[in-house]
Amino acid sequence: MNIQRSIELFSKAKTLLPGGVDSPVRAFNAVGGQPLFIERGEGAHIYDVDGNQYIDYVLSWGPLILGHAHPLVVESIQKAASLGTSYGAPSPLELDLAELVMELMPNIEMLRFVNSGTEATMTALRLARAYTKRDKIIKFEGCYHGHADMLLVQAGSGVATLGLPDSPGVPASTTKDTLVARFNDLDSVEALFMQFPGEISAIIVEPVAGNMGVVPPAEGFLEGLRKITTENGALLIFDEVMTGFRAHLNGAQARYNIVPDLTTLGKVIGGGLPVGAYGGKREIMQMVAPVGPMYQAGTLSGNPLAMMAGIATLGELKKDGAWQILENAAASLGAGVKSAADAAGIPIQQTRVGTMFSTFFSETVPQDWSTVGKSDTERFGKFFTAMLKNGVYLAPSQFEAGFVSTMHTPKVIEETVAAIEESFKSL
């Protein structure tokens, strides 16, 4: 596999960008080797600058649920761009996409568009503090909710991949009100409420952890969080930036039948373009300016490019059978991985919820950050490299999720499983 052009570009990139990348995990530090520079994507595939083709299971870290360059999404973006890329004023498109989101996630009674998942989670927590008049929040070890200062505490995949527990530059005063519990451990949550009675504004949780690899919630865990927050006058925030339309067509909250107070969403609602949203109960959202005192603003919020791409994406996704195609593809892939590992005698834990999946090189069932940490990252790195040579592009970290799109046809899955079988032989 010739990657000479990527090598040359990475050498130049390191003189222009920190580490040669604009997001840390892209540097391949966790898996070794040379990051690839991608020239284009089409359907289930990406193509690097040297002309190599790969089946893509990163999909821009999840949002490209219809695959790369879906004709309807491309057409919608072109149409929007021809009418102007940003207005800084209300647009009817915002209403159309808001109605689509709320149709698919009826627990959201009102929402506000923002520009990223980080902005959505950061603002949802500000809103929770404003609404409850309390300062403290609870997050979970290994769960990532964006790079806002107060949330970079035991924050999962990105910092874990780099071996960083947190981040320099985050003042201790900024995180003093951020409490950390263990995922799938209700006792650790209850202990914090006992320690800080009347001080905790909210719990924020990935209902299916996706930033320490895919770790499903234990039976009763999410129900327990709903009960604890209700009893203690705190809000429950579901960070569905990753799980939204991925764990279930109607979100993880529908899959597990839990009604959160607030929900955050990410780029999937904009067809992969820069967008996010936070929303929830009308009474809480009425705290947001200009109708309420909790301030948040953004020049590009609700920009027409993202709105049009999102309308096209969610419109396709809600068609009969579309989401089931996704889940069937993920289930078929998961079965193929497990079968190949068993045949090769390699111990793995294959997890999947809806259209999200992970392959842990471990004999320990992943339940929380401590069990995930027992995975063999060196073996994963070898597997990643072998898969790349066999034409499959995975996330370059043991602690990231994989995703399928509607373009991952049975033929594509069959090709992937063949690559997996060949890659396991090299381990």
N, C-alpha and C positions, 0 to 999 in steps of 0.2 A: 504493500500500500504506500504510494508516494504522497507525502505531505510536505514537500519542499516549500511550497508557497506559504503554507501555514507557519512553518518554521521561520521563514523570512519575515513574515508579518508580525509574529510574536516578538521576534528580536527587536523590531522597530517599535512595537507597542510598549515594550518595557522602558523605552526612553521617553514616552509620551504620557502613559497612564500608570498609576501606582500598581505594580505587579503585572502590568501589561493588560489589565482587564478593568471593566467598570462595575463588576460585582465579584466578590472574592472567590466563590466556589468555581467559577468559570476557569480559574487558573490551573485546575487539575492537580493542585497540591496534594490532595488526599489520595490520589490514585497514581500519581507519577506520570511521566510522559509529557507530551506536547499537546496543548489545547488546539483545537481545530478552529479555523476561521470559516464561518458559514457564509455562503454566497446567496443561497436561495432555499426556499422550502416549497414543497408541493404535495398535498395530500398527507400521506403518512411518512413522507421522506424529507430529508434535508440533504443538501449537496454542499461540500466544502469547496474552497477556492482552487483545489487541485483536481476537482471533478469527481471525487469519490462520493458515492451514494450511501446513505444510511437510513435504516428504519428508525424513526425518532419516537422515543418514549419519554422525552422531556417536555416537548410541546410547549415551549416557552414557560416551563415550570407549571404547567397545568391548564392555562386558559384556552389553548387552541383546541377546544373540544370538538370542533368540526374539521380539524386538521389544518395544514398550512394552505394559505391562499385559496380558501374555499371561494368558488366563483361568486356566490351571492354576497359574501362578506366583502370581497374585493370590489364588486360592483357598487355596493353601498358606500364604501369609503370614497371611491372615485366620484360618485354623485355628490356626496357631502362636500368633498374638497372643491368641486366646481362651483359650489355655492358659498364658499368661504370657510376657512379652517377654524375660526374662533370669533365669537361675537361679544363675549363679556356681557351678555344680556340674555333674558329668558328666551327659550326656543321651544316650539311645540314638540320637538323630538324628545326632550326631557320627560315630558308627560307620557309619551308613548312607551318609552323604555321603563319608566317607573311603574306604569300599569302592568307591563309584561312581567317585571320582577315580582310584583305583589300578587299577580295571578298565580305564579309558580310557588311563591312563598307567602301564603296568606297570613302568617303570623306577623308579617311586616305591614303595619297599618299606615305608615308614613315613612318616607326616607329622604336622605340628602345625598346627592352625588358628590364625590370628591375625586381626587386624582390618583390614589394608590391605596393598597391595603394598609400600609403603614399609617397613612392619614386617617383611614377609616377607624382603625383600632384606637389610635391615639385620641381621636375625637369622641368615640363612644365612651371611653373611660372618663374623659373630661365631663361629658354629659352625665354619666352615672354619678360622679362626684357632685356635680351641680344639683342634680335631682335629689340625692339622698342627704346632701350637706355633710358628707363624710369624706375623709381623705384616703384611707387605705384601700388597696385592692389586693386580690389574690390571683396569682397566675400559677402555672404548673411547670415543674422541672422538665426541660426538653421541649416545651411548647414555644414556638416563635410567633410573635405577633407584630413583626415589623421592627424597624431599628430606632424607634423613639427611645430617648434616654431611659425613661422609667421602666421600659420593658426589656432592656438588655440585661436581664438577670437570669442565668441558667436558661439560655434562650435557644437551645436546640441546634438544628442542623448547621447553620452558617458558622457560628462561633465554635461549635463542636468540631466541625470539619477542619478548622484552623487550629484547634487545640487551645482556644481562648475561652476562659470561663465567663468573661464579660467583655467590657471594652474600656481601655483607657480613654479619658476624656469625659466619662460619665461621672459627675460629682456624686459622692455618697449621699448628699442631701436630696438628690433627685430620686434616688431609689429607696429612701428610708421608709416610704409608705407602701413599697411593693413587697408583699409577702409571698413566699413560695411554698406550695404544697406539692405532694407527690401525685402524679397522674394515677388514676384508678385506686386511690387510697382515700376514702372518705374520712377515716380517723384523723388524718393529717389536716384535713380541712376543718373539721369540727374543733380540733385543738386550737387552731388559729382564731376561730370565732370566740372560743372560751378565753383565750389570752387577750383579745382585743374587743371586748363586748361593746357594741354600739359605735364602732369606729370603722368598720369595713363597708365600703360603698358597693363593691361588686366583685364577682368572680368572672374572669375571662378565661375561656377554655376553647381549644380546638376540640369539637365534639368527637372527632376521630383525629388523633394526633397524626400529623403528616410531616412534621419537621424533626422527628427523630426516626424517620422511616414511618411507615403506616402502622400505628398501634391502635387497635379498636378499643372502645370503652368496655370495661368489664360490666357484666350484668348488674344493673342497679346503680351504677356509678353516676350517670347523668341524672337519673331520677333522684338520687340522693342530693346532688347539687341543687336541683330545683327545690327540693324540700328544705334544705338548709338555708338557702337564700331567702325563701319566702318567710320562714320562721324568724329570720334575723333582720328583716327589713332591708336586705341588700338586693342588688340586681344581678341577674344571670345573663352574661353576654356570650353568645355563641360566635366565635370567630370562624366564619364559613368562607373566608377568603379562598381556602383550598377545597373544602368539602362542598361548597355551594354548587349544586347541579352535578357534582362528582360522586358524592356518597349516595345520592338519591336525586332524582329529577327535581324534587321539592326540598332538597337540602337534607343534611343529617338530622335536622330537627323533625322532619317528617319520617325519616327512617326509624328514629328511636322514639317518636311520638312525645317530644318534649317541646314546650312553648317557652322560649327564652324571652327576656324582656327587651333585649337589643340583639341585632344581628349585624355582622360586618361582612362585606362581600368585596371581591377583587376583580381582576382584569377579565375574568370569564364573562362578565356582564357587558363588556365592551369588545367582545370578539378578540381579545388579546391586546387591545390598545390600552394606553394608560388611563385607568379609571378605577374607582372604588365606590363604595357606598356604605352608609350605616343607616339603620332604620329599626323600627320596632313599634311599641305601643304608642298610640297617638298622644296620650297624656304626657309621656316622657319626651317625645319628639317636639311637643309644643314648648319645651324649654329652650329650643334652638333659636338664635337670632335670625330674622328680625322679630319674630313673634314672641320670643322669650329672651332671657338675659344671658344664656350661654353662647359665647361668641365663637364663630368659625366661618371662614370665608376662603374663596379660591378663585382666581381669575379664570382658570381653565376648567373649573368644575362644570360638568354637563356639556363639554365641548361637542360640537355636532359630529365630528369624525367618530368619536367613541360611541355616541348615542346611536348613530346609524348602523355601525358595525354590531352593536349590542342587540339592536332590534332584529337584524338579520339573523344573528346567532341564536338568540332565544326563540325566535320564530321557527327556525328549523328544528331546534331541540325539542320543542313541545309537540311536534308532529307525531302522530300515532306510530309507535314502534321505534322511534329514533333513539331514545335513551336505552331501550332494551338491547339494541344492537351494540351499544357501548358496553353495557354490563356483560353481555354474552362474550364479547371479545376479551374482556379482562378475565372472565372466568376461564375461558379456554386457554389463555396465556398462562394463568396461574397453575392450571392443571398440568400444562406442558413443562413448566419449570420444575414442579415437584416430581413429575415422572422422570425427567432427565437427571435430577439430583439423586433420586433413589437408585437409578440404574448405574450411576457413577459412584455410588457409595459416599456421597458428600453430604454432611449434615447441614440442612438449611431450615429456616422457618419462613414459609411463604405466607404473607399476610395480604388480605384484600378486603376492601369495603367499597362496594359499587365499582367505580371505574378507576380506583386508586389501588396501587399495590407496592409491595416491597419484598425483596429477597434478602433475608438476614443470614449471614454465614455464622450460624450459632446453633448450639444444642439446647439453648434456653429460650423458652417461649417469651416473646417480647410483651411486657405488661406496663413498663414504665422506663424512665431514663436509666436506672441502674441495670435493668436486665438487657436493655438495648446496648448498653455499654460493654457487654460481654461478647459482642460480635467480633469476628475475625476480620478486621479492616484490611489487613494485608492480603488476605485471600480475596476479599471483595475487589481490591485494586487489580489483582491478576485477572479476575473474572471480567472486570470492566474493560481492561486492555484487550483481552481475547475477544470479547463481544464486538469491540470497535473494529478489530481486524476482520471479523466475520460479518461486518456490515450492519451492526446494530448500535445505536447511540443511546446510552443510559445516562442518568444523572451521575456526575463524577464524584459521588460521595455515598458511603454506606447509609448515611443518615438523611437521605432524601427519598421522596416518593417517586413512583413511576406512574404514567398516565396513558390511556388509550384515547383515540379519537374515532369518530364515525368512519374515518378513512382506513382504519385498521381492519381490513377485510379478513375473512377466513384464510385467504391465500397469504396475506401479510403475516398473520399469526403463525401459520404453518412454516413460513420462511424463518420467522423469529425462533420458533422452537427448534428447528434444525440448527440454527446458529448457536443456541443454548447448549444443545447436545454436543456439538463440536467444541465449544468453549470449555465445558466441564471436563472434557478429555484432557485438556491442557493443564488442569489443576491437579 
